[in-house]
Protein backbone atom coordinates (compact mmCIF):
# COMPACT_ATOMS: atom_id res chain seq x y z
CA UNK A 1 0.00 0.00 0.00
CA UNK A 2 1.22 3.47 -0.84
CA UNK A 3 0.37 6.67 1.08
CA UNK A 4 -1.18 9.29 -1.14
CA UNK A 5 0.00 12.77 -0.15
CA UNK A 6 -2.26 15.79 0.06
CA UNK A 7 -5.52 14.06 1.06
CA UNK A 8 -5.48 14.87 4.78
CA UNK A 9 -8.58 16.72 5.96
CA UNK A 10 -7.18 17.51 9.41
CA UNK A 11 -7.82 21.16 10.27
CA UNK A 12 -5.16 23.40 11.72
CA UNK A 13 -6.07 25.47 14.79
CA UNK A 14 -8.40 28.27 13.72
CA UNK A 15 -10.14 31.05 15.56
CA UNK A 16 -13.93 31.06 16.02
CA UNK A 17 -14.22 33.87 13.47
CA UNK A 18 -12.19 31.90 10.91
CA UNK A 19 -14.27 28.81 11.59
CA UNK A 20 -17.52 30.73 11.03
CA UNK A 21 -16.10 32.01 7.73
CA UNK A 22 -15.26 28.46 6.69
CA UNK A 23 -18.82 27.27 7.17
CA UNK A 24 -20.75 30.29 5.87
CA UNK A 25 -23.86 29.33 3.94
CA UNK A 26 -24.60 31.36 0.82
CA UNK A 27 -28.19 32.56 1.04
CA UNK A 28 -30.81 34.43 -0.98
CA UNK A 29 -33.52 36.29 0.96
CA UNK A 30 -37.11 36.59 -0.19
CA UNK A 31 -39.95 38.60 1.34
CA UNK A 32 -43.60 39.33 0.64
CA UNK A 33 -44.73 42.94 1.05
CA UNK A 34 -48.39 42.90 2.09
CA UNK A 35 -48.88 46.03 4.21
CA UNK A 36 -47.10 49.29 5.00
CA UNK A 37 -44.66 51.17 2.82
CA UNK A 38 -41.81 49.88 0.70
CA UNK A 39 -39.45 51.31 3.35
CA UNK A 40 -41.09 49.02 5.95
CA UNK A 41 -40.63 46.03 3.64
CA UNK A 42 -36.97 46.90 2.99
CA UNK A 43 -36.31 47.40 6.73
CA UNK A 44 -37.79 43.97 7.42
CA UNK A 45 -35.57 42.35 4.78
CA UNK A 46 -32.53 44.26 6.11
CA UNK A 47 -33.26 42.85 9.57
CA UNK A 48 -33.58 39.36 8.04
CA UNK A 49 -30.14 39.87 6.46
CA UNK A 50 -28.71 40.79 9.88
CA UNK A 51 -30.32 37.68 11.38
CA UNK A 52 -28.87 35.51 8.58
CA UNK A 53 -25.38 36.94 9.10
CA UNK A 54 -25.65 36.39 12.86
CA UNK A 55 -26.54 32.74 12.17
CA UNK A 56 -23.40 32.35 10.04
CA UNK A 57 -24.52 33.06 6.48
CA UNK A 58 -23.37 35.18 3.58
CA UNK A 59 -26.26 37.10 2.05
CA UNK A 60 -25.99 37.23 -1.75
CA UNK A 61 -29.29 38.76 -2.83
CA UNK A 62 -32.71 39.87 -1.58
CA UNK A 63 -36.03 39.78 -3.40
CA UNK A 64 -39.33 41.39 -2.41
CA UNK A 65 -42.73 40.71 -4.00
CA UNK A 66 -45.78 42.97 -3.61
CA UNK A 67 -48.85 40.84 -2.91
CA UNK A 68 -52.10 41.22 -0.96
CA UNK A 69 -51.22 38.02 0.92
CA UNK A 70 -48.59 35.26 0.65
CA UNK A 71 -49.31 32.51 -1.87
CA UNK A 72 -50.84 29.46 -0.15
CA UNK A 73 -48.71 27.01 -2.14
CA UNK A 74 -45.30 28.65 -2.49
CA UNK A 75 -45.36 31.82 -0.28
CA UNK A 76 -44.44 33.87 -3.38
CA UNK A 77 -46.21 33.75 -6.74
CA UNK A 78 -45.39 31.10 -9.33
CA UNK A 79 -43.63 33.57 -11.60
CA UNK A 80 -41.56 34.84 -8.69
CA UNK A 81 -40.54 31.25 -7.86
CA UNK A 82 -38.94 30.98 -11.33
CA UNK A 83 -37.17 34.30 -10.74
CA UNK A 84 -36.00 33.04 -7.34
CA UNK A 85 -34.65 29.83 -8.84
CA UNK A 86 -32.76 31.83 -11.48
CA UNK A 87 -31.27 34.03 -8.73
CA UNK A 88 -30.22 30.93 -6.77
CA UNK A 89 -28.57 29.35 -9.81
CA UNK A 90 -26.79 32.53 -10.94
CA UNK A 91 -25.45 33.37 -7.48
CA UNK A 92 -24.53 29.84 -6.48
CA UNK A 93 -26.62 30.03 -3.31
CA UNK A 94 -27.30 26.89 -1.28
CA UNK A 95 -30.12 28.24 0.92
CA UNK A 96 -33.25 30.38 0.57
CA UNK A 97 -34.55 32.24 3.64
CA UNK A 98 -38.13 33.52 3.60
CA UNK A 99 -39.19 36.55 5.64
CA UNK A 100 -42.18 34.90 7.30
CA UNK A 101 -43.29 31.59 8.80
CA UNK A 102 -43.91 28.96 6.12
CA UNK A 103 -46.36 26.09 6.28
CA UNK A 104 -44.98 22.55 5.73
CA UNK A 105 -46.45 22.48 2.19
CA UNK A 106 -44.92 25.86 1.30
CA UNK A 107 -41.52 24.65 2.50
CA UNK A 108 -41.80 21.43 0.50
CA UNK A 109 -43.00 23.15 -2.69
CA UNK A 110 -40.30 25.82 -2.59
CA UNK A 111 -37.56 23.24 -2.03
CA UNK A 112 -38.82 21.15 -4.94
CA UNK A 113 -38.90 24.19 -7.26
CA UNK A 114 -35.62 25.86 -6.20
CA UNK A 115 -33.64 22.62 -5.62
CA UNK A 116 -31.96 24.08 -2.52
CA UNK A 117 -32.66 24.15 1.21
CA UNK A 118 -35.45 26.54 2.23
CA UNK A 119 -35.97 27.85 5.76
CA UNK A 120 -38.22 30.54 7.19
CA UNK A 121 -37.68 33.43 9.60
CA UNK A 122 -38.80 31.36 12.60
CA UNK A 123 -36.30 28.56 11.91
CA UNK A 124 -33.55 31.16 11.46
CA UNK A 125 -34.26 32.82 14.82
CA UNK A 126 -34.42 29.42 16.51
CA UNK A 127 -31.01 28.57 15.03
CA UNK A 128 -29.50 31.80 16.41
CA UNK A 129 -30.97 31.06 19.84
CA UNK A 130 -29.51 27.55 19.71
CA UNK A 131 -26.04 28.99 18.96
CA UNK A 132 -26.17 31.54 21.78
CA UNK A 133 -27.79 29.53 24.60
CA UNK A 134 -25.22 28.94 27.35
CA UNK A 135 -27.04 28.05 30.59
CA UNK A 136 -28.89 24.80 31.22
CA UNK A 137 -32.20 26.66 31.32
CA UNK A 138 -31.47 28.58 28.11
CA UNK A 139 -30.53 25.39 26.22
CA UNK A 140 -33.66 23.61 27.46
CA UNK A 141 -35.89 26.53 26.43
CA UNK A 142 -34.37 26.69 22.94
CA UNK A 143 -34.63 22.92 22.41
CA UNK A 144 -38.29 22.99 23.50
CA UNK A 145 -39.05 25.79 21.03
CA UNK A 146 -37.25 23.94 18.22
CA UNK A 147 -39.13 20.68 18.85
CA UNK A 148 -42.49 22.47 19.02
CA UNK A 149 -41.65 24.08 15.67
CA UNK A 150 -40.53 20.75 14.19
CA UNK A 151 -43.51 18.56 15.09
CA UNK A 152 -45.98 19.84 12.44
CA UNK A 153 -43.20 19.88 9.83
CA UNK A 154 -42.14 16.23 10.08
CA UNK A 155 -42.35 14.50 6.74
CA UNK A 156 -42.43 10.84 5.74
CA UNK A 157 -39.22 8.94 5.05
CA UNK A 158 -40.25 6.96 1.97
CA UNK A 159 -42.91 4.54 0.80
CA UNK A 160 -41.59 1.39 2.53
CA UNK A 161 -41.12 2.93 5.97
CA UNK A 162 -44.55 4.55 5.85
CA UNK A 163 -46.24 1.14 5.39
CA UNK A 164 -44.70 -0.99 8.10
CA UNK A 165 -46.95 -3.61 9.68
CA UNK A 166 -46.75 -4.92 13.20
CA UNK A 167 -47.37 -8.41 14.54
CA UNK A 168 -47.61 -11.62 12.45
CA UNK A 169 -46.20 -12.00 8.93
CA UNK A 170 -49.63 -13.06 7.71
CA UNK A 171 -52.16 -10.44 6.69
CA UNK A 172 -52.44 -7.90 3.95
CA UNK A 173 -49.76 -5.56 5.31
CA UNK A 174 -47.10 -8.20 6.01
CA UNK A 175 -44.18 -9.43 4.01
CA UNK A 176 -40.42 -9.77 4.14
CA UNK A 177 -38.79 -6.49 5.13
CA UNK A 178 -42.09 -4.80 5.91
CA UNK A 179 -42.79 -6.18 9.37
CA UNK A 180 -42.25 -3.37 11.84
CA UNK A 181 -43.08 -2.18 15.33
CA UNK A 182 -46.69 -1.44 14.47
CA UNK A 183 -46.18 2.26 13.72
CA UNK A 184 -44.61 4.22 10.89
CA UNK A 185 -41.22 5.88 11.12
CA UNK A 186 -43.01 9.23 11.11
CA UNK A 187 -45.19 8.18 14.05
CA UNK A 188 -42.11 6.95 15.93
CA UNK A 189 -40.40 10.31 15.39
CA UNK A 190 -43.48 12.17 16.57
CA UNK A 191 -43.82 10.02 19.68
CA UNK A 192 -40.16 10.48 20.62
CA UNK A 193 -40.38 14.23 20.09
CA UNK A 194 -43.53 14.51 22.22
CA UNK A 195 -41.80 12.48 24.97
CA UNK A 196 -38.81 14.83 24.83
CA UNK A 197 -41.09 17.90 24.88
CA UNK A 198 -42.82 16.62 28.03
CA UNK A 199 -39.45 16.04 29.72
CA UNK A 200 -38.19 19.51 28.79
CA UNK A 201 -41.37 21.15 30.09
CA UNK A 202 -40.89 19.37 33.44
CA UNK A 203 -37.24 20.49 33.65
CA UNK A 204 -38.11 24.10 32.80
CA UNK A 205 -40.94 24.06 35.37
CA UNK A 206 -38.43 22.93 38.04
CA UNK A 207 -36.03 25.73 37.05
CA UNK A 208 -38.94 28.16 37.15
CA UNK A 209 -39.62 27.12 40.75
CA UNK A 210 -36.03 27.98 41.70
CA UNK A 211 -36.33 31.35 39.92
CA UNK A 212 -39.64 32.10 41.68
CA UNK A 213 -38.12 31.20 45.06
CA UNK A 214 -35.30 33.70 44.53
CA UNK A 215 -37.78 36.31 43.33
CA UNK A 216 -40.04 35.72 46.36
CA UNK A 217 -37.03 36.06 48.65
CA UNK A 218 -36.21 39.44 47.09
CA UNK A 219 -39.85 40.53 47.45
CA UNK A 220 -39.90 39.40 51.09
CA UNK A 221 -36.84 41.52 51.73
CA UNK A 222 -38.58 44.40 49.91
CA UNK A 223 -35.89 44.79 47.26
CA UNK A 224 -37.42 46.59 44.25
CA UNK A 225 -36.78 44.95 40.88
CA UNK A 226 -35.94 46.76 37.63
CA UNK A 227 -35.99 44.76 34.38
CA UNK A 228 -34.10 45.91 31.27
CA UNK A 229 -36.12 44.96 28.19
CA UNK A 230 -35.95 45.97 24.55
CA UNK A 231 -35.25 45.04 20.97
CA UNK A 232 -32.33 42.76 20.27
CA UNK A 233 -28.99 44.60 19.92
CA UNK A 234 -30.43 47.80 21.43
CA UNK A 235 -27.60 47.90 23.99
CA UNK A 236 -29.29 46.38 27.07
CA UNK A 237 -26.21 44.48 28.28
CA UNK A 238 -23.99 47.53 27.75
CA UNK A 239 -26.40 49.58 29.84
CA UNK A 240 -26.40 46.97 32.65
CA UNK A 241 -22.59 46.98 32.62
CA UNK A 242 -22.46 50.78 32.82
CA UNK A 243 -24.99 50.99 35.65
CA UNK A 244 -23.71 48.10 37.80
CA UNK A 245 -20.31 47.00 36.45
CA UNK A 246 -21.81 43.54 35.85
CA UNK A 247 -19.27 42.48 33.21
CA UNK A 248 -21.91 40.87 30.97
CA UNK A 249 -20.76 39.81 27.49
CA UNK A 250 -21.41 42.58 24.97
CA UNK A 251 -21.47 41.85 21.23
CA UNK A 252 -22.64 43.75 18.18
CA UNK A 253 -24.86 40.81 17.28
CA UNK A 254 -28.53 39.89 17.46
CA UNK A 255 -29.59 37.82 20.49
CA UNK A 256 -26.14 37.90 22.13
CA UNK A 257 -27.93 37.66 25.51
CA UNK A 258 -30.34 34.78 26.16
CA UNK A 259 -29.74 34.11 29.85
CA UNK A 260 -31.11 36.54 32.42
CA UNK A 261 -28.43 38.33 34.47
CA UNK A 262 -29.46 40.00 37.74
CA UNK A 263 -27.25 42.43 39.67
CA UNK A 264 -27.83 44.52 42.81
CA UNK A 265 -27.40 48.26 42.81
CA UNK A 266 -28.08 51.12 45.23
CA UNK A 267 -29.60 54.54 44.84
CA UNK A 268 -27.76 57.67 45.95
CA UNK A 269 -29.72 57.66 49.23
CA UNK A 270 -28.72 54.03 49.92
CA UNK A 271 -31.82 52.06 48.85
CA UNK A 272 -31.11 48.67 47.28
CA UNK A 273 -32.70 47.41 44.06
CA UNK A 274 -31.99 44.75 41.44
CA UNK A 275 -31.35 45.21 37.72
CA UNK A 276 -32.04 42.29 35.36
CA UNK A 277 -30.87 42.02 31.75
CA UNK A 278 -33.34 39.98 29.69
CA UNK A 279 -33.50 38.33 26.26
CA UNK A 280 -33.96 40.74 23.37
CA UNK A 281 -37.11 40.89 21.29
CA UNK A 282 -37.62 41.15 17.55
CA UNK A 283 -40.62 41.77 15.32
CA UNK A 284 -42.58 38.59 14.66
CA UNK A 285 -40.80 36.81 17.51
CA UNK A 286 -41.80 33.14 17.10
CA UNK A 287 -44.66 32.10 19.36
CA UNK A 288 -42.73 28.95 20.31
CA UNK A 289 -39.92 31.09 21.72
CA UNK A 290 -42.27 33.30 23.72
CA UNK A 291 -43.82 30.19 25.25
CA UNK A 292 -40.50 28.43 25.89
CA UNK A 293 -38.91 31.56 27.42
CA UNK A 294 -42.02 32.48 29.40
CA UNK A 295 -40.37 31.67 32.75
CA UNK A 296 -37.46 33.98 31.84
CA UNK A 297 -39.72 36.72 30.47
CA UNK A 298 -41.73 36.62 33.69
CA UNK A 299 -38.73 38.38 35.23
CA UNK A 300 -40.08 41.41 33.36
CA UNK A 301 -43.71 40.78 34.31
CA UNK A 302 -42.78 40.61 38.03
CA UNK A 303 -40.63 43.76 37.99
CA UNK A 304 -41.50 47.07 39.66
CA UNK A 305 -40.12 49.04 36.72
CA UNK A 306 -39.25 48.19 33.09
CA UNK A 307 -36.34 50.01 31.44
CA UNK A 308 -37.41 49.79 27.81
CA UNK A 309 -34.20 50.30 25.82
CA UNK A 310 -34.55 51.57 22.23
CA UNK A 311 -31.82 51.75 19.58
CA UNK A 312 -31.85 55.44 18.63
CA UNK A 313 -29.60 54.75 15.61
CA UNK A 314 -32.00 52.19 14.11
CA UNK A 315 -33.84 53.19 10.90
CA UNK A 316 -37.24 52.56 12.52
CA UNK A 317 -37.11 52.86 16.35
CA UNK A 318 -40.88 53.35 16.59
CA UNK A 319 -41.45 49.91 15.06
CA UNK A 320 -38.98 48.43 17.58
CA UNK A 321 -40.99 49.90 20.46
CA UNK A 322 -44.25 48.54 19.02
CA UNK A 323 -42.77 45.02 18.62
CA UNK A 324 -41.38 45.00 22.18
CA UNK A 325 -44.64 46.21 23.73
CA UNK A 326 -46.47 43.48 21.79
CA UNK A 327 -44.34 40.77 23.43
CA UNK A 328 -44.56 42.43 26.86
CA UNK A 329 -48.36 42.33 26.58
CA UNK A 330 -48.14 38.64 25.67
CA UNK A 331 -46.35 37.82 28.96
CA UNK A 332 -48.58 40.09 31.07
CA UNK A 333 -46.07 42.91 31.60
CA UNK A 334 -47.97 45.70 29.82
CA UNK A 335 -49.15 47.23 33.12
CA UNK A 336 -45.69 47.49 34.68
CA UNK A 337 -44.45 51.12 34.86
CA UNK A 338 -42.17 51.76 31.87
CA UNK A 339 -39.21 54.11 31.50
CA UNK A 340 -38.26 54.55 27.84
CA UNK A 341 -34.47 54.78 27.35
CA UNK A 342 -33.21 55.80 23.91
CA UNK A 343 -29.67 54.41 23.59
CA UNK A 344 -26.84 55.03 21.06
CA UNK A 345 -27.51 58.78 20.85
CA UNK A 346 -23.86 59.25 19.82
CA UNK A 347 -24.56 57.25 16.63
CA UNK A 348 -28.07 58.57 15.84
CA UNK A 349 -28.88 61.35 13.39
CA UNK A 350 -29.83 64.67 15.01
CA UNK A 351 -33.12 64.90 13.10
CA UNK A 352 -34.05 61.42 14.39
CA UNK A 353 -33.29 62.44 17.99
CA UNK A 354 -35.35 65.64 17.62
CA UNK A 355 -38.30 63.61 16.31
CA UNK A 356 -38.05 61.05 19.11
CA UNK A 357 -37.76 63.74 21.80
CA UNK A 358 -40.95 65.28 20.42
CA UNK A 359 -42.77 61.92 20.27
CA UNK A 360 -41.45 60.60 23.61
CA UNK A 361 -41.02 63.62 25.93
CA UNK A 362 -40.68 61.40 29.04
CA UNK A 363 -37.85 59.30 27.53
CA UNK A 364 -34.23 59.46 28.72
CA UNK A 365 -31.58 59.78 25.98
CA UNK A 366 -28.28 58.04 26.72
CA UNK A 367 -25.21 56.42 25.24
CA UNK A 368 -24.08 53.30 27.09
CA UNK A 369 -20.79 53.47 25.20
CA UNK A 370 -19.80 57.06 26.01
CA UNK A 371 -21.73 57.47 29.28
CA UNK A 372 -23.84 60.40 28.08
CA UNK A 373 -27.12 60.73 30.02
CA UNK A 374 -26.39 57.96 32.54
CA UNK A 375 -26.60 60.28 35.56
CA UNK A 376 -30.01 61.48 34.38
CA UNK A 377 -31.06 57.83 33.90
CA UNK A 378 -29.98 56.87 37.45
CA UNK A 379 -31.96 59.79 38.83
CA UNK A 380 -35.04 58.78 36.80
CA UNK A 381 -34.77 55.18 38.10
CA UNK A 382 -34.55 56.41 41.70
CA UNK A 383 -37.64 58.60 41.27
CA UNK A 384 -39.69 55.73 39.83
CA UNK A 385 -38.71 53.01 42.31
CA UNK A 386 -41.54 52.11 44.71
CA UNK A 387 -41.09 53.72 48.10
CA UNK A 388 -41.61 51.89 51.45
CA UNK A 389 -45.13 52.33 52.78
CA UNK A 390 -44.68 53.05 56.54
CA UNK A 391 -43.27 56.34 57.82
CA UNK A 392 -41.70 56.26 61.30
CA UNK A 393 -40.13 58.70 63.76
CA UNK A 394 -37.24 56.93 65.48
CA UNK A 395 -34.51 57.29 68.05
CA UNK A 396 -32.06 54.44 67.45
CA UNK A 397 -29.39 53.94 70.16
CA UNK A 398 -25.80 54.34 69.01
CA UNK A 399 -25.04 50.72 69.90
CA UNK A 400 -27.65 49.61 67.32
CA UNK A 401 -25.86 51.09 64.34
CA UNK A 402 -26.69 48.01 62.23
CA UNK A 403 -30.37 49.04 62.34
CA UNK A 404 -29.53 52.49 60.98
CA UNK A 405 -27.57 50.80 58.19
CA UNK A 406 -30.56 48.56 57.33
CA UNK A 407 -32.90 51.55 57.30
CA UNK A 408 -30.61 53.19 54.73
CA UNK A 409 -30.41 50.03 52.61
CA UNK A 410 -34.00 48.77 52.83
CA UNK A 411 -35.93 51.98 53.39
CA UNK A 412 -35.82 55.66 52.63
CA UNK A 413 -34.27 58.09 55.11
CA UNK A 414 -36.09 61.44 55.04
CA UNK A 415 -34.22 63.06 57.94
CA UNK A 416 -31.25 62.00 60.06
CA UNK A 417 -29.68 63.85 63.01
CA UNK A 418 -27.26 62.73 65.73
CA UNK A 419 -29.04 63.50 69.02
CA UNK A 420 -28.57 62.79 72.69
CA UNK A 421 -29.02 59.06 73.24
CA UNK A 422 -28.93 57.98 69.60
CA UNK A 423 -29.65 58.72 65.95
CA UNK A 424 -32.88 60.64 65.40
CA UNK A 425 -34.51 59.43 62.15
CA UNK A 426 -37.57 60.10 60.07
CA UNK A 427 -37.78 57.26 57.58
CA UNK A 428 -40.05 55.17 55.37
CA UNK A 429 -39.69 51.39 55.76
CA UNK A 430 -41.58 48.22 54.89
CA UNK A 431 -43.85 46.39 57.33
CA UNK A 432 -41.24 43.76 58.30
CA UNK A 433 -38.58 46.31 59.23
CA UNK A 434 -41.19 48.55 60.90
CA UNK A 435 -42.01 45.69 63.30
CA UNK A 436 -38.33 45.38 64.28
CA UNK A 437 -38.04 49.15 64.79
CA UNK A 438 -41.21 49.42 66.93
CA UNK A 439 -39.28 49.60 70.26
CA UNK A 440 -37.46 52.71 69.00
CA UNK A 441 -40.48 54.54 67.55
CA UNK A 442 -41.34 58.02 68.85
CA UNK A 443 -44.56 59.98 69.03
CA UNK A 444 -44.70 63.45 67.52
CA UNK A 445 -44.18 65.10 70.90
CA UNK A 446 -41.23 62.81 71.77
CA UNK A 447 -39.71 63.54 68.35
CA UNK A 448 -39.84 67.31 68.99
CA UNK A 449 -38.47 66.88 72.53
CA UNK A 450 -35.52 64.78 71.35
CA UNK A 451 -34.82 67.38 68.65
CA UNK A 452 -34.79 70.13 71.26
CA UNK A 453 -32.37 68.15 73.43
CA UNK A 454 -30.13 67.47 70.44
C-alpha positions, -999 to 999 in steps of 0.1 A, spaced: 0 0 0 12 35 -8 4 67 11 -12 93 -11 0 128 -2 -23 158 1 -55 141 11 -55 149 48 -86 167 60 -72 175 94 -78 212 103 -52 234 117 -61 255 148 -84 283 137 -101 311 156 -139 311 160 -142 339 135 -122 319 109 -143 288 116 -175 307 110 -161 320 77 -153 285 67 -188 273 72 -208 303 59 -239 293 39 -246 314 8 -282 326 10 -308 344 -10 -335 363 10 -371 366 -2 -400 386 13 -436 393 6 -447 429 10 -484 429 21 -489 460 42 -471 493 50 -447 512 28 -418 499 7 -394 513 34 -411 490 60 -406 460 36 -370 469 30 -363 474 67 -378 440 74 -356 423 48 -325 443 61 -333 429 96 -336 394 80 -301 399 65 -287 408 99 -303 377 114 -289 355 86 -254 369 91 -256 364 129 -265 327 122 -234 324 100 -245 331 65 -234 352 36 -263 371 20 -260 372 -18 -293 388 -28 -327 399 -16 -360 398 -34 -393 414 -24 -427 407 -40 -458 430 -36 -489 408 -29 -521 412 -10 -512 380 9 -486 353 7 -493 325 -19 -508 295 -1 -487 270 -21 -453 286 -25 -454 318 -3 -444 339 -34 -462 338 -67 -454 311 -93 -436 336 -116 -416 348 -87 -405 312 -79 -389 310 -113 -372 343 -107 -360 330 -73 -346 298 -88 -328 318 -115 -313 340 -87 -302 309 -68 -286 294 -98 -268 325 -109 -254 334 -75 -245 298 -65 -266 300 -33 -273 269 -13 -301 282 9 -332 304 6 -345 322 36 -381 335 36 -392 366 56 -422 349 73 -433 316 88 -439 290 61 -464 261 63 -450 226 57 -465 225 22 -449 259 13 -415 246 25 -418 214 5 -430 231 -27 -403 258 -26 -376 232 -20 -388 211 -49 -389 242 -73 -356 259 -62 -336 226 -56 -320 241 -25 -327 242 12 -355 265 22 -360 278 58 -382 305 72 -377 334 96 -388 314 126 -363 286 119 -336 312 115 -343 328 148 -344 294 165 -310 286 150 -295 318 164 -310 311 198 -295 275 197 -260 290 190 -262 315 218 -278 295 246 -252 289 273 -270 280 306 -289 248 312 -322 267 313 -315 286 281 -305 254 262 -337 236 275 -359 265 264 -344 267 229 -346 229 224 -383 230 235 -390 258 210 -372 239 182 -391 207 189 -425 225 190 -417 241 157 -405 208 142 -435 186 151 -460 198 124 -432 199 98 -421 162 101 -424 145 67 -424 108 57 -392 89 51 -402 70 20 -429 45 8 -416 14 25 -411 29 60 -445 45 59 -462 11 54 -447 -10 81 -469 -36 97 -468 -49 132 -474 -84 145 -476 -116 124 -462 -120 89 -496 -131 77 -522 -104 67 -524 -79 39 -498 -56 53 -471 -82 60 -442 -94 40 -404 -98 41 -388 -65 51 -421 -48 59 -428 -62 94 -423 -34 118 -431 -22 153 -467 -14 145 -462 23 137 -446 42 109 -412 59 111 -430 92 111 -452 82 140 -421 69 159 -404 103 154 -435 122 166 -438 100 197 -402 105 206 -404 142 201 -435 145 222 -418 125 250 -388 148 248 -411 179 249 -428 166 280 -395 160 297 -382 195 288 -414 211 301 -409 194 334 -372 205 336 -381 241 328 -409 241 354 -384 229 380 -360 257 370 -389 282 372 -396 271 407 -360 280 417 -363 314 399 -396 321 417 -381 312 451 -353 337 445 -378 363 433 -400 357 464 -370 361 487 -362 394 471 -398 405 474 -399 394 511 -368 415 517 -386 444 499 -359 448 473 -374 466 442 -368 449 409 -359 468 376 -360 448 344 -341 459 313 -361 450 282 -359 460 246 -353 450 210 -323 428 203 -290 446 199 -304 478 214 -276 479 240 -293 464 271 -262 445 283 -240 475 277 -264 496 298 -264 470 326 -226 470 326 -225 508 328 -250 510 356 -237 481 378 -203 470 365 -218 435 358 -193 425 332 -219 409 310 -208 398 275 -214 426 250 -215 419 212 -226 438 182 -249 408 173 -285 399 175 -296 378 205 -261 379 221 -279 377 255 -303 348 262 -297 341 299 -311 365 324 -284 383 345 -295 400 377 -273 424 397 -278 445 428 -274 483 428 -281 511 452 -296 545 448 -278 577 460 -297 577 492 -287 540 499 -318 521 488 -311 487 473 -327 474 441 -320 447 414 -314 452 377 -320 423 354 -309 420 318 -333 400 297 -335 383 263 -340 407 234 -371 409 213 -376 412 175 -406 418 153 -426 386 147 -408 368 175 -418 331 171 -447 321 194 -427 290 203 -399 311 217 -423 333 237 -438 302 252 -405 284 259 -389 316 274 -420 325 294 -404 317 327 -375 340 318 -397 367 305 -417 366 337 -387 384 352 -401 414 334 -437 408 343 -428 406 380 -406 438 380 -415 471 397 -401 490 367 -392 482 331 -363 500 314 -374 498 278 -342 503 258 -345 516 222 -318 517 196 -318 554 186 -296 548 156 -320 522 141 -338 532 109 -372 526 125 -371 529 164 -409 534 166 -415 499 151 -390 484 176 -410 499 205 -442 485 190 -428 450 186 -414 450 222 -446 462 237 -465 435 218 -443 408 234 -446 424 269 -484 423 266 -481 386 257 -464 378 290 -486 401 311 -461 429 316 -480 457 298 -492 472 331 -457 475 347 -444 511 349 -422 518 319 -392 541 315 -383 545 278 -345 548 273 -332 558 239 -297 544 236 -268 550 211 -275 588 208 -239 593 198 -246 572 166 -281 586 158 -289 613 134 -298 647 150 -331 649 131 -340 614 144 -333 624 180 -354 656 176 -383 636 163 -381 610 191 -378 637 218 -410 653 204 -428 619 203 -414 606 236 -410 636 259 -407 614 290 -378 593 275 -342 595 287 -316 598 260 -283 580 267 -252 564 252 -241 533 271 -208 535 252 -198 571 260 -217 575 293 -238 604 281 -271 607 300 -264 580 325 -266 603 356 -300 615 344 -311 578 339 -300 569 374 -320 598 388 -350 588 368 -348 552 381 -346 564 417 -376 586 413 -397 557 398 -387 530 423 -415 521 447 -411 537 481 -416 519 514 -451 523 528 -447 531 565 -433 563 578 -417 563 613 -401 587 638 -372 569 655 -345 573 680 -321 544 674 -294 539 702 -258 543 690 -250 507 699 -276 496 673 -259 511 643 -267 480 622 -304 490 623 -295 525 610 -276 508 582 -306 486 573 -329 515 573 -306 532 547 -304 500 526 -340 488 528 -359 520 534 -358 557 526 -343 581 551 -361 614 550 -342 631 579 -313 620 601 -297 638 630 -273 627 657 -290 635 690 -286 628 727 -290 591 732 -289 580 696 -296 587 660 -329 606 654 -345 594 622 -376 601 601 -378 573 576 -400 552 554 -397 514 558 -416 482 549 -438 464 573 -412 438 583 -386 463 592 -412 486 609 -420 457 633 -383 454 643 -380 491 648 -412 494 669 -393 496 703 -375 527 690 -405 545 676 -413 580 689 -446 600 690 -447 635 675 -442 651 709 -412 628 718 -397 635 684 -398 673 690 -385 669 725 -355 648 713 -348 674 686 -348 701 713 -324 682 734 -301 675 704 
